[in-house]
């Protein structure tokens, strides 16, 4: 009898724990663990909340300029290319809400369904992340590249994403109802392929956990920038600096292009950034203040940073003297 009571207590404890501590959706403590360097605003569940103005400013940044900055900071795995899109010519940006899908396994599916029931979730679990979305989010999902029966949304779920985000999605998987999804206002999405088949033999295994999108690593709250040539995932902790540095690089390019057009650059078509040339850039911005997306004080700080002497690289031991 004691063994029966003990077993019942264990079962109750396990079931109670599974109801209290979700296994699919990351807890706030888990979110704080993975994004502990973020010091700004957060959503109630702990996800970093990058400022709205950065979502707008990012749209004018080039993938290359952001990529260069992230590489310099040691983030080499943030870009993925080769996409299809609802509107490939229309860029969009937002905060990542992540989801991961895996092939269906019976015992895992049973456990996930029980958790969803305990949490009061409805419909298929491919709809669960959509209910978590906020305005300005991008729904980013790893569907392990599955396209046939890997269609994470059709037009009904597409309308749900659009209503919750006014932004869109990035799926390492497929979609269906492509034609109808294109007609939804305030909506765009990047995906790996289209197929008319319905979603099958897939299970949602996490919401707001770290995921892999092709060769990129994505954390919840990352600033997602989707443009014609690909998608770059900017860590929230670097978002402001990445956008500012990309804007500064773009201003340098604008000025350099003008010098090239006017034949004032000599043979320095790409560089030659001396203090005198940076001073010319400052005067160029004085004449074209409308080009600044950042405050002038921020531009001046980046200009001062660019003027600092770069440390000389120490040659490897045994290398010949230059």
URQUI-V208865 format. One record per residue. N is the residue number from 1. PHI is phi in whole degrees, -180 to 180 (NA if undefined). Layout:
# URQUI-V208865
((N,PHI) (N,PHI))
This chain:
# URQUI-V208865
((1,NA) (2,-60) (3,-65) (4,-64) (5,-63) (6,-62) (7,-64) (8,-64) (9,-62) (10,-62) (11,-61) (12,-60) (13,-62) (14,-63) (15,-65) (16,-64) (17,-65) (18,-67) (19,-75) (20,-81) (21,-122) (22,-61) (23,-97) (24,-85) (25,-86) (26,-60) (27,-77) (28,-62) (29,-63) (30,-65) (31,-62) (32,-64) (33,-63) (34,-76) (35,-122) (36,-65) (37,-77) (38,-77) (39,-113) (40,-92) (41,-65) (42,-134) (43,-73) (44,-55) (45,-83) (46,103) (47,-70) (48,-57) (49,-118) (50,-63) (51,-61) (52,-58) (53,-65) (54,-70) (55,-62) (56,-77) (57,-65) (58,-60) (59,-61) (60,-92) (61,-90) (62,-85) (63,-57) (64,-62) (65,-67) (66,-68) (67,-59) (68,-59) (69,-64) (70,-65) (71,-59) (72,-62) (73,-88) (74,94) (75,-105) (76,-96) (77,-123) (78,-125) (79,-123) (80,-140) (81,-114) (82,64) (83,-118) (84,-101) (85,-151) (86,-66) (87,-140) (88,-62) (89,-85) (90,-109) (91,-72) (92,-149) (93,-145) (94,-175) (95,-91) (96,-73) (97,-111) (98,-99) (99,-148) (100,-126) (101,-120) (102,-134) (103,-60) (104,-67) (105,-134) (106,-56) (107,-69) (108,-67) (109,-61) (110,-63) (111,-66) (112,-67) (113,-63) (114,-65) (115,-64) (116,-61) (117,-64) (118,-64) (119,-90) (120,77) (121,-78) (122,-124) (123,66) (124,-66) (125,-72) (126,-73) (127,-95) (128,-60) (129,-63) (130,-63) (131,-69) (132,-90) (133,-69) (134,-123) (135,-57) (136,91) (137,-82) (138,-121) (139,-80) (140,-111) (141,-130) (142,-93) (143,-106) (144,46) (145,75) (146,-77) (147,-115) (148,-69) (149,60) (150,-116) (151,-83) (152,-66) (153,-139) (154,-115) (155,-72) (156,-67) (157,-69) (158,-61) (159,-63) (160,-64) (161,-63) (162,-61) (163,-65) (164,-81) (165,-117) (166,57) (167,-132) (168,163) (169,-148) (170,-133) (171,-119) (172,-86) (173,-173) (174,-112) (175,-137) (176,-122) (177,54) (178,-59) (179,-62) (180,-70) (181,-65) (182,-66) (183,-87) (184,-75) (185,-67) (186,53) (187,-150) (188,-148) (189,-165) (190,-112) (191,-155) (192,-90) (193,177) (194,-112) (195,-155) (196,-76) (197,-69) (198,-88) (199,-60) (200,-158) (201,56) (202,-139) (203,-133) (204,-70) (205,-116) (206,-159) (207,-124) (208,64) (209,-103) (210,-61) (211,-135) (212,-113) (213,-116) (214,63) (215,-96) (216,-106) (217,-106) (218,-126) (219,-109) (220,-58) (221,93) (222,-56) (223,-82) (224,-94) (225,-120) (226,-109) (227,-131) (228,-48) (229,-96) (230,155) (231,-126) (232,-121) (233,-110) (234,-97) (235,-53) (236,-55) (237,-66) (238,-112) (239,-58) (240,-64) (241,-66) (242,-63) (243,-66) (244,-63) (245,-67) (246,-66) (247,-64) (248,-65) (249,-61) (250,-64) (251,-67) (252,-59) (253,-63) (254,-56) (255,-66) (256,-65) (257,-62) (258,-65) (259,-62) (260,-63) (261,-62) (262,-88) (263,69) (264,-103) (265,-103) (266,60) (267,-97) (268,-88) (269,-69) (270,-111) (271,-140) (272,70) (273,-83) (274,-87) (275,-55) (276,-65) (277,-69) (278,-65) (279,-64) (280,-65) (281,-61) (282,-61) (283,-69) (284,-63) (285,-70) (286,-55) (287,-81) (288,-132) (289,-63) (290,-67) (291,-78) (292,-81) (293,-96) (294,-95) (295,-61) (296,-60) (297,-62) (298,-71) (299,-61) (300,-63) (301,-66) (302,-69) (303,-65) (304,-63) (305,-64) (306,-67) (307,-81) (308,-66) (309,-61) (310,-81) (311,-63) (312,-71) (313,-77) (314,-83) (315,-66) (316,-57) (317,-56) (318,92) (319,-74) (320,-66) (321,-65) (322,-69))
